[in-house]
C-alpha cells in the first residue's frame, strides 16, 4: 500500500500532555465509540488517561484514532483515507525533546488577541525542552472539512479551559 495521509507538523511546549488529553476528550465527544490505538476507549479509561511516553526519550510515539471497529478495518484496508461517511482514521505522532530549541525568528503567528500575535511576529524563540507533533489526517485540512475539524480540535485543545 502506498503511504497515505496529510501531515501537519508543530512544535509544542511541555504542556503538550495536557493538550493531548483535552484533544482526546474532544474527539471522544465526536466519536462515542472511539478506538484509540486499535482498542475501544471506554469512559472509565478516559478519566484516567495519560499521554503514553517513555521518560526522556525522543523516540516517536503514536496515538491512532478511529471512529469504531468498522473504521479500524477501513484503516487496515485503505490507510489514512476518508470513508463513505466523509470521515477517516487519523494519528497523532509526538516525541519529547529534553534539549533547548531556539529560532532566529518566528513567523506566521496567530493568537488572541491579535495584538499579541503582532508583538511576537518575527521575534526569536527559546524553549528549554519541547515536543515535535505531527497530525496525520486523511486529507489536506485546508480543503477537507473532516481533516480541518481534527486540526481545529487540536489547536483549540491548546487553550487550558477548552475541553
N, CA, C and O of each residue as an XYZ file, in Angstrom:
652
protein
N       0.839     -1.175      0.000
C       0.000      0.000      0.000
C       0.891      1.247      0.000
O       1.898      1.306      0.706
N       0.510      2.215     -0.784
C       1.225      3.486     -0.822
C       0.957      4.266      0.457
O      -0.134      4.175      1.020
N       1.949      5.038      0.924
C       1.694      5.877      2.101
C       0.543      6.839      1.822
O       0.434      7.405      0.734
N      -0.292      7.008      2.803
C      -1.437      7.905      2.657
C      -1.419      8.912      3.797
O      -0.617      8.807      4.725
N      -2.300      9.873      3.713
C      -2.444     10.844      4.781
C      -1.746     12.153      4.489
O      -0.880     12.242      3.618
N      -2.140     13.154      5.231
C      -1.617     14.509      5.080
C      -1.039     14.963      6.415
O      -1.781     15.127      7.384
N       0.280     15.169      6.478
C       0.888     15.573      7.752
C       0.830     17.080      7.980
O       1.036     17.871      7.060
N       0.548     17.458      9.225
C       0.653     18.843      9.671
C       1.541     18.812     10.906
O       1.229     18.123     11.877
N       2.647     19.554     10.877
C       3.674     19.484     11.912
C       3.653     20.712     12.816
O       3.340     21.823     12.388
N       4.003     20.470     14.106
C       4.044     21.519     15.114
C       5.241     21.326     16.026
O       5.805     20.236     16.118
N       5.615     22.394     16.690
C       6.469     22.332     17.872
C       5.572     22.776     19.018
O       4.912     23.812     18.931
N       5.547     21.994     20.088
C       4.700     22.308     21.230
C       5.548     22.387     22.486
O       6.597     21.749     22.577
N       5.098     23.159     23.440
C       5.827     23.271     24.703
C       5.531     22.061     25.597
O       4.840     21.128     25.188
N       6.055     22.092     26.806
C       5.931     20.938     27.692
C       4.531     20.747     28.261
O       4.298     19.796     29.006
N       3.607     21.619     27.930
C       2.212     21.436     28.333
C       1.496     20.449     27.413
O       0.311     20.179     27.608
N       2.190     19.913     26.423
C       1.551     19.048     25.436
C       0.810     17.846     26.028
O      -0.255     17.517     25.506
N       1.286     17.166     27.071
C       0.497     16.058     27.613
C      -0.931     16.466     28.007
O      -1.870     15.706     27.773
N      -1.101     17.638     28.595
C      -2.439     18.133     28.920
C      -3.236     18.460     27.672
O      -4.441     18.216     27.612
N      -2.561     19.014     26.676
C      -3.201     19.308     25.393
C      -3.717     18.014     24.774
O      -4.851     17.961     24.298
N      -2.891     16.971     24.779
C      -3.280     15.692     24.187
C      -4.499     15.117     24.902
O      -5.379     14.541     24.262
N      -4.556     15.270     26.217
C      -5.712     14.766     26.965
C      -6.975     15.540     26.583
O      -8.022     14.935     26.349
N      -6.888     16.865     26.520
C      -8.049     17.670     26.111
C      -8.488     17.300     24.690
O      -9.683     17.233     24.403
N      -7.525     17.065     23.813
C      -7.828     16.675     22.438
C      -8.562     15.332     22.420
O      -9.551     15.174     21.705
N      -8.082     14.378     23.198
C      -8.733     13.072     23.263
C     -10.173     13.203     23.761
O     -11.071     12.557     23.221
N     -10.400     14.018     24.770
C     -11.756     14.231     25.293
C     -12.645     14.818     24.196
O     -13.780     14.378     24.018
N     -12.138     15.804     23.466
C     -12.910     16.422     22.378
C     -13.260     15.390     21.311
O     -14.399     15.334     20.846
N     -12.282     14.572     20.923
C     -12.526     13.577     19.867
C     -13.485     12.497     20.352
O     -14.276     11.982     19.562
N     -13.430     12.142     21.640
C     -14.353     11.142     22.182
C     -15.794     11.666     22.172
O     -16.732     10.875     22.078
N     -15.977     12.961     22.266
C     -17.321     13.532     22.150
C     -17.848     13.368     20.727
O     -19.032     13.096     20.528
N     -16.970     13.532     19.740
C     -17.376     13.354     18.336
C     -17.635     11.883     18.026
O     -18.567     11.544     17.296
N     -16.810     11.028     18.583
C     -16.876      9.591     18.310
C     -17.058      8.829     19.627
O     -16.066      8.410     20.223
N     -18.287      8.640     20.094
C     -18.506      7.952     21.376
C     -17.975      6.514     21.412
O     -17.714      5.993     22.496
N     -17.811      5.866     20.267
C     -17.255      4.503     20.223
C     -15.792      4.539     19.778
O     -15.318      3.624     19.103
N     -15.092      5.587     20.157
C     -13.709      5.827     19.730
C     -12.794      4.639     19.998
O     -12.799      4.050     21.079
N     -12.012      4.311     18.978
C     -10.924      3.347     19.126
C      -9.627      4.142     19.184
O      -9.378      4.995     18.331
N      -8.807      3.865     20.183
C      -7.515      4.512     20.340
C      -6.453      3.422     20.297
O      -6.457      2.498     21.111
N      -5.556      3.543     19.345
C      -4.502      2.541     19.147
C      -5.080      1.130     19.047
O      -4.553      0.184     19.631
N      -6.177      1.010     18.294
C      -6.745     -0.297     17.995
C      -7.653     -0.884     19.044
O      -8.148     -1.997     18.867
N      -7.894     -0.172     20.144
C      -8.756     -0.687     21.204
C      -9.845      0.326     21.533
O      -9.605      1.534     21.531
N     -11.037     -0.173     21.815
C     -12.147      0.699     22.166
C     -11.838      1.434     23.462
O     -11.443      0.824     24.455
N     -12.017      2.725     23.443
C     -11.802      3.556     24.629
C     -13.137      3.714     25.332
O     -14.095      4.208     24.739
N     -13.209      3.308     26.568
C     -14.452      3.449     27.327
C     -14.305      4.597     28.310
O     -13.194      5.026     28.622
N     -15.440      5.091     28.796
C     -15.439      6.269     29.666
C     -14.494      6.174     30.842
O     -13.817      7.151     31.165
N     -14.430      5.020     31.492
C     -13.539      4.863     32.647
C     -12.078      5.027     32.236
O     -11.280      5.596     32.981
N     -11.729      4.528     31.049
C     -10.360      4.676     30.554
C     -10.028      6.145     30.322
O      -8.915      6.590     30.601
N     -10.984      6.878     29.819
C     -10.769      8.291     29.509
C     -10.476      9.097     30.773
O      -9.650     10.008     30.745
N     -11.140      8.774     31.872
C     -10.931      9.504     33.120
C      -9.525      9.383     33.678
O      -9.035     10.304     34.331
N      -8.878      8.266     33.430
C      -7.527      8.023     33.950
C      -6.452      8.146     32.887
O      -5.289      7.839     33.152
N      -6.805      8.579     31.716
C      -5.872      8.553     30.594
C      -4.733      9.564     30.768
O      -4.952     10.708     31.165
N      -3.537      9.121     30.466
C      -2.345      9.977     30.443
C      -1.600      9.711     29.140
O      -1.643      8.603     28.606
N      -0.932     10.712     28.645
C      -0.169     10.581     27.400
C       0.916      9.531     27.580
O       1.795      9.704     28.424
N       0.881      8.452     26.815
C       1.932      7.442     26.955
C       3.235      7.911     26.308
O       3.247      8.364     25.164
N       4.308      7.798     27.045
C       5.627      8.120     26.502
C       6.693      7.585     27.434
O       6.490      7.465     28.642
N       7.824      7.270     26.847
C       8.977      6.854     27.639
C       9.637      8.119     28.187
O       9.809      9.096     27.458
N      10.000      8.103     29.442
C      10.635      9.276     30.062
C      11.937      9.627     29.357
O      12.743      8.747     29.055
N      12.135     10.892     29.099
C      13.361     11.408     28.476
C      13.741     10.674     27.201
O      14.921     10.418     26.960
N      12.763     10.336     26.393
C      13.032      9.663     25.131
C      12.560     10.538     23.991
O      11.475     11.116     24.051
N      13.372     10.636     22.950
C      12.943     11.389     21.775
C      12.401     10.445     20.707
O      12.185     10.855     19.566
N      12.178      9.164     21.076
C      11.560      8.237     20.137
C      10.139      8.678     19.845
O       9.465      9.240     20.708
N       9.689      8.423     18.629
C       8.335      8.803     18.244
C       7.312      7.911     18.930
O       7.504      6.701     19.058
N       6.242      8.519     19.360
C       5.086      7.837     19.927
C       3.910      8.107     19.003
O       3.926      9.082     18.252
N       2.891      7.258     19.049
C       1.732      7.445     18.175
C       0.444      7.171     18.928
O       0.355      6.258     19.750
N      -0.552      7.991     18.620
C      -1.930      7.749     19.038
C      -2.738      7.629     17.755
O      -2.818      8.578     16.975
N      -3.336      6.465     17.535
C      -4.159      6.239     16.355
C      -5.630      6.320     16.714
O      -6.074      5.657     17.652
N      -6.393      7.120     15.986
C      -7.801      7.371     16.263
C      -8.677      6.795     15.145
O      -8.420      7.024     13.963
N      -9.705      6.050     15.532
C     -10.710      5.560     14.594
C     -12.072      5.669     15.261
O     -12.193      5.528     16.478
N     -13.081      5.918     14.461
C     -14.433      6.141     14.985
C     -15.003      4.889     15.659
O     -15.672      4.983     16.688
N     -14.735      3.722     15.075
C     -15.313      2.477     15.565
C     -14.576      1.309     14.919
O     -13.580      1.503     14.222
N     -15.073      0.091     15.156
C     -14.421     -1.100     14.611
C     -14.422     -1.086     13.085
O     -13.452     -1.524     12.465
N     -15.490     -0.592     12.474
C     -15.545     -0.536     11.006
C     -14.459      0.383     10.452
O     -13.846      0.074      9.429
N     -14.219      1.506     11.120
C     -13.162      2.404     10.644
C     -11.787      1.799     10.893
O     -10.869      2.019     10.103
N     -11.626      1.047     11.968
C     -10.358      0.339     12.196
C     -10.057     -0.568     11.004
O      -8.925     -0.617     10.522
N     -11.084     -1.289     10.531
C     -10.896     -2.173      9.380
C     -10.622     -1.372      8.117
O      -9.781     -1.755      7.304
N     -11.322     -0.272      7.952
C     -11.097      0.618      6.800
C      -9.640      1.090      6.794
O      -9.009      1.162      5.740
N      -9.120      1.405      7.969
C      -7.736      1.848      8.116
C      -6.783      0.757      7.636
O      -5.827      1.026      6.908
N      -7.058     -0.481      8.056
C      -6.223     -1.620      7.625
C      -6.248     -1.783      6.113
O      -5.223     -2.078      5.499
N      -7.425     -1.591      5.510
C      -7.602     -1.817      4.079
C      -7.152     -0.638      3.218
O      -6.556     -0.831      2.158
N      -7.437      0.578      3.673
C      -7.258      1.769      2.837
C      -6.226      2.766      3.366
O      -5.884      3.715      2.660
N      -5.734      2.583      4.560
C      -4.809      3.550      5.146
C      -5.549      4.791      5.613
O      -6.740      4.743      5.920
N      -4.831      5.897      5.662
C      -5.425      7.165      6.094
C      -6.247      7.725      4.943
O      -5.757      8.540      4.161
N      -7.491      7.290      4.842
C      -8.366      7.709      3.749
C      -9.763      7.926      4.304
O     -10.171      7.286      5.273
N     -10.483      8.834      3.677
C     -11.862      9.083      4.068
C     -12.722      7.889      3.684
O     -12.497      7.257      2.651
N     -13.714      7.581      4.526
C     -14.635      6.501      4.199
C     -15.896      7.088      3.573
O     -15.933      8.279      3.263
N     -16.920      6.276      3.384
C     -18.152      6.715      2.728
C     -18.880      7.810      3.514
O     -19.697      8.532      2.944
N     -18.593      7.943      4.824
C     -19.239      8.979      5.634
C     -18.516     10.325      5.549
O     -19.002     11.324      6.079
N     -17.356     10.354      4.882
C     -16.579     11.588      4.809
C     -15.645     11.776      5.981
O     -15.090     12.859      6.169
N     -15.461     10.712      6.788
C     -14.533     10.745      7.906
C     -13.479      9.676      7.686
O     -13.626      8.817      6.816
N     -12.426      9.730      8.469
C     -11.387      8.717      8.336
C     -10.516      8.648      9.562
O     -10.569      9.523     10.426
N      -9.718      7.612      9.637
C      -8.797      7.484     10.757
C      -7.714      8.551     10.664
O      -7.403      9.049      9.582
N      -7.151      8.889     11.808
C      -6.048      9.841     11.826
C      -5.135      9.484     12.972
O      -5.491      8.689     13.842
N      -3.959     10.072     12.972
C      -2.989      9.756     14.022
C      -2.305     11.022     14.505
O      -2.204     12.024     13.797
N      -1.844     10.932     15.738
C      -1.066     11.990     16.365
C       0.283     11.373     16.730
O       0.360     10.508     17.602
N       1.336     11.819     16.063
C       2.700     11.379     16.363
C       3.333     12.449     17.237
O       3.117     13.639     17.008
N       4.109     12.047     18.229
C       4.729     13.039     19.105
C       6.007     12.467     19.697
O       6.143     11.261     19.902
N       6.924     13.363     19.961
C       8.150     12.980     20.658
C       8.616     14.158     21.497
O       8.558     15.313     21.074
N       9.082     13.831     22.703
C       9.589     14.849     23.628
C      11.087     14.998     23.380
O      11.804     14.011     23.212
N      11.539     16.230     23.360
C      12.960     16.521     23.200
C      13.411     17.340     24.404
O      13.014     18.497     24.543
N      14.231     16.761     25.272
C      14.607     17.438     26.525
C      15.771     18.413     26.380
O      16.455     18.718     27.357
N      15.991     18.892     25.188
C      17.091     19.827     24.945
C      16.530     21.158     24.434
O      15.404     21.196     23.938
N      17.281     22.227     24.542
C      16.783     23.535     24.097
C      16.508     23.598     22.598
O      17.129     22.908     21.790
N      15.566     24.442     22.272
C      15.236     24.755     20.891
C      15.252     26.272     20.767
O      14.625     26.971     21.563
N      15.965     26.775     19.778
C      15.973     28.210     19.520
C      15.695     28.441     18.047
O      15.970     27.580     17.211
N      15.155     29.593     17.738
C      14.916     30.007     16.361
C      15.169     31.502     16.279
O      14.865     32.248     17.210
N      15.722     31.927     15.170
C      16.035     33.341     14.993
C      14.771     34.183     14.860
O      14.728     35.314     15.345
N      13.742     33.643     14.209
C      12.517     34.420     14.017
C      11.321     33.492     13.860
O      11.368     32.523     13.101
N      10.262     33.793     14.575
C       9.012     33.058     14.469
C       8.112     33.847     13.525
O       7.946     35.056     13.683
N       7.536     33.163     12.548
C       6.639     33.837     11.600
C       5.338     33.066     11.483
O       5.245     31.907     11.888
N       4.335     33.724     10.922
C       3.034     33.100     10.757
C       2.288     32.936     12.068
O       1.541     31.973     12.242
N       2.483     33.863     12.988
C       1.926     33.771     14.330
C       0.432     34.086     14.312
O      -0.018     35.020     13.649
N      -0.324     33.278     15.063
C      -1.733     33.602     15.282
C      -2.010     33.441     16.763
O      -1.618     32.447     17.375
N      -2.681     34.413     17.329
C      -3.007     34.370     18.749
C      -4.182     35.302     19.008
O      -4.505     36.166     18.192
N      -4.791     35.115     20.122
C      -5.874     36.000     20.536
C      -5.408     36.674     21.808
O      -5.029     35.975     22.748
N      -5.415     37.967     21.889
C      -5.833     38.920     20.867
C      -4.780     39.106     19.770
O      -3.623     38.712     19.920
N      -5.205     39.703     18.691
C      -4.334     39.897     17.535
C      -3.096     40.716     17.887
O      -2.039     40.529     17.283
N      -3.213     41.612     18.847
C      -2.058     42.433     19.241
C      -0.925     41.563     19.775
O       0.245     41.896     19.584
N      -1.246     40.466     20.433
C      -0.216     39.554     20.926
C       0.508     38.924     19.747
O       1.737     38.865     19.729
N      -0.247     38.456     18.766
C       0.361     37.863     17.573
C       1.292     38.859     16.890
O       2.405     38.504     16.501
N       0.849     40.077     16.746
C       1.675     41.102     16.102
C       2.940     41.378     16.904
O       3.997     41.633     16.326
N       2.843     41.329     18.228
C       4.013     41.666     19.048
C       5.088     40.579     19.017
O       6.252     40.871     19.291
N       4.735     39.349     18.694
C       5.749     38.291     18.654
C       6.128     37.865     17.246
O       7.036     37.051     17.075
N       5.462     38.390     16.249
C       5.834     38.077     14.869
C       7.275     38.484     14.613
O       7.657     39.624     14.877
N       8.064     37.571     14.107
C       9.473     37.773     13.726
C      10.438     37.896     14.900
O      11.594     38.264     14.690
N      10.012     37.604     16.122
C      10.950     37.611     17.251
C      11.568     36.225     17.387
O      11.092     35.266     16.780
N      12.613     36.123     18.171
C      13.277     34.843     18.393
C      12.470     33.934     19.304
O      11.532     34.364     19.976
N      12.857     32.674     19.307
C      12.187     31.666     20.131
C      13.236     30.938     20.951
O      14.293     30.582     20.432
N      12.952     30.715     22.228
C      13.840     29.940     23.095
C      12.982     29.057     23.990
O      12.172     29.554     24.774
N      13.162     27.762     23.870
C      12.462     26.800     24.719
C      13.503     25.907     25.380
O      14.513     25.573     24.760
N      13.276     25.521     26.615
C      14.224     24.650     27.308
C      14.049     23.201     26.886
O      15.011     22.433     26.900
N      12.835     22.817     26.512
C      12.513     21.481     26.043
C      11.209     21.616     25.255
O      10.519     22.629     25.371
N      10.871     20.611     24.462
C       9.718     20.750     23.580
C       9.258     19.396     23.063
O       9.937     18.385     23.239
N       8.109     19.393     22.430
C       7.581     18.235     21.714
C       7.539     18.566     20.234
O       7.231     19.696     19.854
N       7.845     17.592     19.406
C       7.567     17.670     17.977
C       6.304     16.844     17.775
O       6.235     15.687     18.191
N       5.308     17.444     17.134
C       3.997     16.820     16.978
C       3.605     16.836     15.505
O       3.775     17.844     14.821
N       3.086     15.726     15.030
C       2.535     15.638     13.681
C       1.139     15.055     13.770
O       0.928     14.015     14.394
N       0.193     15.726     13.147
C      -1.158     15.195     12.993
C      -1.227     14.681     11.567
O      -0.987     15.429     10.619
N      -1.553     13.405     11.412
C      -1.678     12.809     10.086
C      -3.162     12.569      9.838
O      -3.763     11.667     10.423
N      -3.745     13.385      8.966
C      -5.164     13.314      8.644
C      -5.349     12.679      7.266
O      -4.393     12.583      6.497
N      -6.568     12.245      6.951
C      -6.795     11.617      5.655
C      -6.554     12.540      4.457
O      -6.183     12.071      3.381
N      -6.762     13.843      4.636
C      -6.640     14.784      3.520
C      -6.126     16.124      4.046
O      -5.963     16.315      5.251
N      -5.880     17.034      3.124
C      -5.404     18.371      3.469
C      -6.471     19.097      4.302
O      -7.589     19.298      3.826
N      -6.140     19.491      5.532
C      -7.126     20.180      6.374
C      -7.656     21.485      5.768
O      -8.749     21.926      6.124
N      -6.906     22.101      4.868
C      -7.370     23.330      4.237
C      -8.474     23.062      3.217
O      -9.246     23.964      2.889
N      -8.554     21.830      2.716
C      -9.527     21.509      1.682
C     -10.605     20.523      2.134
O     -11.690     20.490      1.553
N     -10.323     19.727      3.150
C     -11.246     18.683      3.595
C     -11.881     19.065      4.923
O     -11.161     19.304      5.893
N     -13.213     19.132      5.000
C     -13.873     19.532      6.251
C     -13.553     18.633      7.443
O     -13.334     19.140      8.543
N     -13.520     17.322      7.257
C     -13.232     16.435      8.373
C     -11.817     16.656      8.889
O     -11.621     16.844     10.090
N     -10.831     16.635      8.000
C      -9.440     16.839      8.408
C      -9.258     18.211      9.040
O      -8.507     18.359     10.004
N      -9.947     19.218      8.498
C      -9.905     20.552      9.079
C     -10.456     20.570     10.495
O      -9.920     21.264     11.358
N     -11.526     19.810     10.747
C     -12.115     19.753     12.089
C     -11.166     19.087     13.082
O     -11.077     19.512     14.233
N     -10.459     18.047     12.646
C      -9.485     17.386     13.517
C      -8.390     18.378     13.905
O      -8.049     18.498     15.082
N      -7.843     19.081     12.928
C      -6.783     20.051     13.197
C      -7.286     21.192     14.074
O      -6.574     21.651     14.967
N      -8.495     21.645     13.827
C      -9.088     22.719     14.650
C      -9.244     22.244     16.098
O      -8.945     22.990     17.030
N      -9.711     21.005     16.289
C      -9.834     20.466     17.647
C      -8.476     20.443     18.345
O      -8.378     20.784     19.523
N      -7.442     20.047     17.630
C      -6.115     20.031     18.247
C      -5.686     21.443     18.624
O      -5.230     21.669     19.745
N      -5.821     22.381     17.722
C      -5.417     23.764     18.020
C      -6.205     24.329     19.200
O      -5.634     25.001     20.059
N      -7.505     24.063     19.248
C      -8.328     24.570     20.340
C      -7.996     23.886     21.666
O      -8.272     24.440     22.730
N      -7.411     22.700     21.615
C      -7.016     21.984     22.833
C      -5.825     22.635     23.524
O      -5.511     22.289     24.663
N      -5.159     23.568     22.858
C      -4.051     24.287     23.471
C      -4.530     25.351     24.464
O      -3.723     25.931     25.191
N      -5.831     25.604     24.493
C      -6.412     26.526     25.464
C      -6.811     25.712     26.688
O      -7.678     24.844     26.583
N      -6.202     25.967     27.854
C      -6.443     25.111     29.031
C      -7.896     24.938     29.429
O      -8.264     23.870     29.918
N      -8.741     25.951     29.237
C     -10.140     25.808     29.651
C     -11.019     25.214     28.552
O     -12.232     25.102     28.730
N     -10.430     24.832     27.423
C     -11.190     24.226     26.329
C     -11.105     22.714     26.421
O     -10.064     22.125     26.128
N     -12.167     22.104     26.817
C     -12.179     20.625     26.896
C     -13.085     20.052     25.849
O     -13.228     18.833     25.755
